[in-house]
């Protein structure tokens, strides 16, 4: 999915295009670019987010018309040369395109034979060259002829330096025209233009529109057609959030699908992946995992998964601390986890590992990001763009990647592999079951929201879940929350327990169960209210805890997935109860690109 | 007509257990929710600006349809907090409606042909259809092509022409909408004040599910249109006959036999040696272990069926885990739903997330509530509530 925009009017186009693009970042943000015509045609593009591009632009770009594009690569590398807009040989015709062209190979070869010079690897680039081929002063006619030759889906915006008009056209990809006073807009989706106008025209498949300062002319199949403009009554965020109040809740709800997509992608690639078993063959070495923030919590879960399945030492370290550790890197393999692939500390750690000769595998969401270029091997998670600052679905997908790595390894006990894969495949349904229980979780959250200090405790594989639960609650609800290994509570934090400091206990039916039961009793004896996450049908805990949230029964190895989803919802509803700006918490940014 | 309002807030209470966690519009028929057929019918007729009135378990609708983009439409959501009737539902959409619009129930399965002439009709019209059992619906009486009256579920029927619940209106309708009413009452009120409502008859598909076992009839009817397509891997020795659609990433293992119409979703693992017979649909990420036979059934997503199972005329909802040798054969049974008795013929209906031990035998006509657990070697029958434990 990509987003395109266009502007023609009385104002400077540059800042307007960038603002429109930033409204389309929910459609993707691995690279972006704009082209502005005022006298000469100027193009600025790179494999960065809109804000970063804005910072590198000259203070003033002359030009009152232009086009722009923001991209989410699903294959191929995001790079400056592949970023849109794309131009023809002369650099006088620029095109931004959303869609996929099926016959671009033939067209490209044909055009090269005719003497056209291509610079990128994209399918899009054939469009400006085709337009160039047919352009003789009438841009609309040239675009019409060019589009007659391409097969596939497209929404495009076309700009030249010689004619004061933009051309917009669509087939099987969305495109709208924003109608202003003395200015007009082109965009993939309504939110892009809502800062400037609320009147829009929805283009139909096959429409080719000539957009000038004064108006819009639309043709379909060569004949002029009338397309009525509509008044948009909803606010900017409605459309992007697909009916949800916040991105975070939307993304929490996407998790069953993300898990299914991630497992599906891995399963269908099983044979090819098996050849490059990322954990190395039989020789027992040591695995080192590095990450920051929520990804570090995924790494900690990964440590428990792999130590349990392989009985080999696994170290999980904070990437931001790795530079200060004296000991050298792992003997066999390092795994670095970063959602964006741009986290500064993670990148620095990869460089050090590489220089020490340690093979590095990265688990990453953003295709082609810096981390993927530095690492020896890349395992992509299939989470899609994540907008909410608080990571939810990317964390779950990271866990899927770790489970998958472990299950695929030669070191796994084959007798256990089959049943674990069957359980893994059933996880989407179990997560959905947790989501269906949302209302009762929201009720518990309303209770938690009344407190200013909350402790999370867990043991074993659910100890990192306690850390993640505390982090989620802290970052979006501003409640002071701390996660502890349950046994550590009495080494200090016990002093803070009181009726005003509830404890959330994460209990799984594994070898930590009895110890957790004891811990809960100890906490209750100090007067702290206890909310326990338990497996359905667990009556022993129900008797000692003040309240419980029951999660579906799964193999304890997978319990972190379900428990985390519960804690995400708990954090979300606590923050909502407290009226916090959930998607954009104060002082926080989505990816931390400074040390 | 460029805009449509789809009423998608209803619960479908008689369809439990399948509507405990989802609205009726999200019942899956041949691999797609009913609502998707309505949206596709509109899109194929050029209506892409769609307002969805959601309510009961609206997240299921939001999660599946999102902004509408993958379906080629632009969706706006409005919420009906309490399901107080169709006119009340429509009233929620008032702000989002521009001028002329269609209103459609999201829980009747239609196709593009159903509304092809109606999509361009002038406001003040209702789409009607001849049916065999008009007493279940709003019976329409006509006078020279115009509606005289709509009678909801009458004792005595004057014609077999019923309202499909699909209307063409303009914003003037809101002068007549009173929240406590159903849309047929609103229409009768307009007629009473001298307004004309035209009736257009359709011969296209218009299917309705009222009880859980209706899902099998709808499934079979829609599967008739299956076109052969394979996006997956088919191992050697697999025999495929008739129209069979196989989704991306699905693997059909050796010696399996599949006779269409059959639809299998994405990322499934079927076989080796599994037999699938006509009118069967299977969701995404579902596993069928060796030597299982399945016929005329609707299987959901994330389901795992153990070895040597026999599943006939059954519905198995998402996330069920069934150990080997499960037997669900068809036969007649008497069932009570809301104190109404029905003589039906089907195998088993399993709600979401059920876990069955090995060698469970289902008596014909068993309905198992969501998240139920059945131990090995048990015989199950009758209607089991949600979260039942059979030990």
Interface residues (C-beta under 8 A of the other chain):
Chain A: X1 X172 X174 X189 X190 X202 X204 X228 X230 X231 X233 X234 X238 X239 X240 X242 X243 X244 X250 X253 X254 X256 X257 X260 X263 X264 X265 X267 X268 X422 X425 X426 X427 X428 X429 X430 X432 X433 X435 X436 X438 X536 X552
Chain B: X2 X21 X46 X48 X49 X52 X54 X57 X58 X59 X61 X62 X63 X65 X66 X67 X69 X72 X74 X75 X76 X77 X95 X96 X98 X233 X248 X249 X266 X267 X269 X284 X285 X287 X301 X302 X304 X318 X319 X321 X352 X353 X371
